[in-house]
Amino acid sequence: MAKDVKPTRKELMQIEDRIDLSERGHGTLEKKRDGLIMEFMDILDKAQDVRGELSEDYEDAQKKINMARAMEGDVAVRGAAAALQEHPEITTESKNIMGVVVPQIESSRVSKSLGQRGYGIMGTSARIDEAAEAYEDLLESIILAAEVETAMKKMLREIETTKRRVNALEFKLLPDLYENKEYIEQKLEEQEREEIFRLKKIKEKKEQEEKEARQVDEDVVSGDELEQATAGGLPGGD
């Protein structure tokens, strides 16, 4: 990747800016990842409790409905179930956990009194009442489990996404940027050394030319002096 960049100071400044931005982004994503993991662990603990309660409520409801069928018969049980007039209502809202939108499920009219279940008190037995109450408890556990499980899955997906981004910055982008920075710095240093060497050669050449010019001038002066001295030593015409 380093060979694809131009070894210029402008490019170096741009890469340094990208490194600074990437390092700050890496730090922010690490904090988000760690915070998400902590939130996920809390939800996981809650999910484990909810799963346990759901399993217990299911087993209890199964036992009581089987008992009601055995004692009262399927017709009586189905008749009591069909008498229900007000069905439970489910509403969903959302809440934000560190940027992750998770559902918040609200339910109403799940648990009911004997009079709200629609069947006559005199026409049923305590077995049916116990089965109805057990299934109301089971439904509430299912609603809570749905909320917790959905939140947990969304948190887990966000954690995985954040981890991938952290790893991409830490093991791919930043190393490439550091490599490019080092490459440009080395090239600029080489260019600087070459420029210094070139200027040094130019200076030496100029000094040599000046030295040669002075030597020529000195030779010319010496020749003139010799000529004058020779001319002054000749005998006169008288």
C-alpha positions as CSV (number, residue, x, y, z in Angstrom):
1,M,0.0,0.0,0.0
2,A,2.9,2.3,0.7
3,K,3.9,2.3,-2.9
4,D,0.5,3.8,-3.9
5,V,1.1,7.1,-2.1
6,K,3.0,10.1,-3.2
7,P,6.0,11.0,-1.1
8,T,5.2,14.6,-0.6
9,R,4.8,16.7,2.6
10,K,1.2,17.5,1.7
11,E,0.5,13.7,1.6
12,L,2.3,13.2,4.9
13,M,0.2,15.9,6.6
14,Q,-3.0,14.3,5.3
15,I,-1.9,10.9,6.5
16,E,-1.0,12.3,9.9
17,D,-4.5,13.8,10.1
18,R,-6.0,10.5,9.2
19,I,-3.9,8.7,11.8
20,D,-5.1,11.2,14.5
21,L,-8.7,10.8,13.4
22,S,-8.4,7.0,13.3
23,E,-6.8,6.8,16.7
24,R,-9.5,8.9,18.3
25,G,-12.2,6.8,16.5
26,H,-10.5,3.6,17.7
27,G,-10.5,4.8,21.3
28,T,-14.2,5.8,21.0
29,L,-15.2,2.5,19.5
30,E,-13.2,0.6,22.2
31,K,-15.1,2.4,24.9
32,K,-18.4,1.7,23.1
33,R,-17.5,-2.0,22.7
34,D,-16.6,-2.3,26.4
35,G,-19.8,-0.4,27.5
36,L,-21.9,-2.6,25.2
37,I,-20.4,-5.8,26.7
38,M,-21.2,-4.6,30.2
39,E,-24.8,-3.8,29.2
40,F,-25.0,-7.2,27.4
41,M,-23.8,-9.0,30.5
42,D,-26.5,-7.3,32.6
43,I,-29.2,-8.3,30.0
44,L,-27.7,-11.8,29.9
45,D,-28.1,-12.2,33.6
46,K,-31.7,-11.0,33.3
47,A,-32.3,-13.3,30.4
48,Q,-31.1,-16.3,32.4
49,D,-33.5,-15.5,35.2
50,V,-36.4,-14.9,32.7
51,R,-35.7,-18.2,31.0
52,G,-35.7,-20.0,34.3
53,E,-39.0,-18.4,35.3
54,L,-40.5,-19.1,31.8
55,S,-39.5,-22.8,32.1
56,E,-41.1,-23.1,35.6
57,D,-44.2,-21.3,34.5
58,Y,-44.6,-23.5,31.4
59,E,-44.2,-26.7,33.5
60,D,-46.7,-25.4,36.1
61,A,-49.2,-24.4,33.4
62,Q,-48.9,-27.8,31.7
63,K,-49.5,-29.6,34.9
64,K,-52.5,-27.6,35.8
65,I,-54.1,-27.7,32.3
66,N,-53.6,-31.5,32.2
67,M,-55.2,-31.8,35.7
68,A,-58.1,-29.6,34.6
69,R,-58.6,-31.8,31.5
70,A,-58.4,-35.0,33.5
71,M,-60.9,-33.7,36.1
72,E,-63.3,-31.6,34.0
73,G,-62.8,-32.9,30.5
74,D,-61.6,-31.2,27.3
75,V,-65.1,-29.8,26.5
76,A,-65.3,-27.9,29.8
77,V,-61.7,-26.5,29.4
78,R,-62.3,-25.4,25.8
79,G,-65.6,-23.8,26.8
80,A,-64.0,-21.8,29.6
81,A,-61.2,-20.7,27.2
82,A,-63.7,-19.6,24.5
83,A,-65.7,-17.5,27.1
84,L,-62.8,-15.0,27.3
85,Q,-64.1,-11.6,26.1
86,E,-61.1,-9.3,26.7
87,H,-57.9,-10.4,25.1
88,P,-54.5,-9.2,26.3
89,E,-53.2,-6.1,24.5
90,I,-49.5,-5.7,23.6
91,T,-47.8,-2.4,22.9
92,T,-44.2,-1.9,21.9
93,E,-42.0,1.1,22.5
94,S,-38.2,1.5,22.2
95,K,-35.4,2.6,24.3
96,N,-31.8,3.5,23.5
97,I,-28.9,1.6,25.1
98,M,-25.6,3.1,24.0
99,G,-26.9,3.8,20.5
100,V,-28.7,0.4,20.2
101,V,-32.5,0.7,19.9
102,V,-34.1,-2.2,21.8
103,P,-37.8,-2.9,22.2
104,Q,-39.8,-2.3,25.4
105,I,-42.9,-4.4,25.4
106,E,-45.8,-3.5,27.6
107,S,-48.9,-5.7,28.1
108,S,-52.2,-5.1,29.7
109,R,-55.2,-7.2,30.7
110,V,-53.2,-10.4,31.0
111,S,-53.9,-11.3,34.6
112,K,-57.7,-11.3,35.3
113,S,-60.0,-11.8,38.1
114,L,-62.5,-14.6,38.1
115,G,-65.3,-12.3,36.9
116,Q,-63.2,-11.0,34.0
117,R,-62.5,-14.4,32.5
118,G,-66.0,-14.6,31.0
119,Y,-67.0,-18.0,32.2
120,G,-69.5,-18.5,35.0
121,I,-68.1,-19.2,38.4
122,M,-70.7,-21.8,39.1
123,G,-70.1,-23.7,35.9
124,T,-66.4,-24.3,36.4
125,S,-64.1,-25.7,39.0
126,A,-61.1,-24.6,40.9
127,R,-59.0,-26.7,38.5
128,I,-59.9,-24.6,35.6
129,D,-59.4,-21.4,37.6
130,E,-55.9,-22.6,38.5
131,A,-55.1,-23.5,34.9
132,A,-56.3,-20.1,33.7
133,E,-54.2,-18.3,36.2
134,A,-51.1,-20.4,35.4
135,Y,-51.4,-19.6,31.7
136,E,-51.8,-15.9,32.5
137,D,-48.5,-16.1,34.4
138,L,-47.0,-18.0,31.5
139,L,-48.1,-15.3,29.0
140,E,-46.5,-12.6,31.1
141,S,-43.3,-14.5,31.3
142,I,-43.4,-15.0,27.5
143,I,-43.8,-11.3,26.9
144,L,-40.9,-10.4,29.2
145,A,-38.7,-13.1,27.6
146,A,-39.5,-11.8,24.2
147,E,-38.4,-8.3,25.2
148,V,-35.2,-9.5,26.9
149,E,-34.2,-12.0,24.2
150,T,-34.7,-9.4,21.4
151,A,-32.7,-6.8,23.3
152,M,-29.9,-9.4,23.9
153,K,-29.8,-10.3,20.2
154,K,-29.6,-6.7,19.1
155,M,-26.9,-5.9,21.6
156,L,-24.9,-8.9,20.5
157,R,-25.1,-7.9,16.8
158,E,-24.0,-4.4,17.7
159,I,-21.1,-5.7,19.8
160,E,-19.9,-7.9,16.9
161,T,-20.2,-4.9,14.5
162,T,-18.3,-2.7,16.9
163,K,-15.6,-5.4,17.4
164,R,-15.1,-5.7,13.6
165,R,-14.7,-1.9,13.3
166,V,-12.2,-1.9,16.2
167,N,-10.2,-4.7,14.6
168,A,-10.3,-3.1,11.2
169,L,-8.8,0.1,12.6
170,E,-6.3,-1.7,14.9
171,F,-5.1,-4.4,12.5
172,K,-5.7,-2.9,9.0
173,L,-6.2,0.8,8.6
174,L,-3.8,2.1,11.3
175,P,-0.9,-0.2,10.4
176,D,-1.3,0.8,6.7
177,L,-1.4,4.5,7.7
178,Y,1.7,4.0,9.9
179,E,3.5,2.2,7.0
180,N,2.6,5.0,4.6
181,K,3.8,7.6,7.0
182,E,7.1,5.8,7.5
183,Y,7.5,5.3,3.7
184,I,6.9,9.0,3.0
185,E,9.3,10.1,5.8
186,Q,12.0,7.9,4.5
187,K,11.5,9.2,0.9
188,L,11.5,12.8,2.1
189,E,14.7,12.1,4.1
190,E,16.3,10.6,1.0
191,Q,15.2,13.6,-1.1
192,E,16.6,15.9,1.6
193,R,19.9,14.1,1.6
194,E,20.1,14.2,-2.2
195,E,19.3,17.9,-2.2
196,I,22.0,18.6,0.4
197,F,24.5,16.5,-1.6
198,R,23.5,18.3,-4.8
199,L,23.9,21.7,-3.2
200,K,27.2,20.6,-1.8
201,K,28.4,19.6,-5.3
202,I,27.1,22.8,-6.7
203,K,29.0,24.8,-4.0
204,E,32.2,22.8,-4.6
205,K,31.9,23.3,-8.3
206,K,31.4,27.0,-7.9
207,E,34.3,27.2,-5.5
208,Q,36.5,25.3,-7.9
209,E,35.4,27.6,-10.8
210,E,36.2,30.7,-8.6
211,K,39.5,29.1,-7.7
212,E,40.4,28.5,-11.3
213,A,39.2,32.0,-12.2
214,R,41.5,33.5,-9.5
215,Q,44.4,31.3,-10.8
216,V,43.9,32.6,-14.3
217,D,43.8,36.1,-13.0
218,E,47.0,35.5,-11.1
219,D,48.7,34.0,-14.1
220,V,47.7,36.9,-16.2
221,V,49.0,39.4,-13.6
222,S,52.2,37.4,-13.3
223,G,52.6,37.5,-17.1
224,D,52.1,41.2,-17.3
225,E,54.6,41.8,-14.5
226,L,57.2,39.6,-16.2
227,E,56.6,41.4,-19.5
228,Q,57.0,44.8,-17.8
229,A,60.1,43.7,-16.1
230,T,61.6,42.4,-19.3
231,A,60.7,45.5,-21.1
232,G,62.3,47.7,-18.4
233,G,65.6,45.8,-18.5
234,L,66.4,46.4,-22.3
235,P,69.2,48.9,-23.2
236,G,68.3,52.3,-24.5
237,G,68.5,53.4,-28.2
238,D,71.3,56.0,-27.6
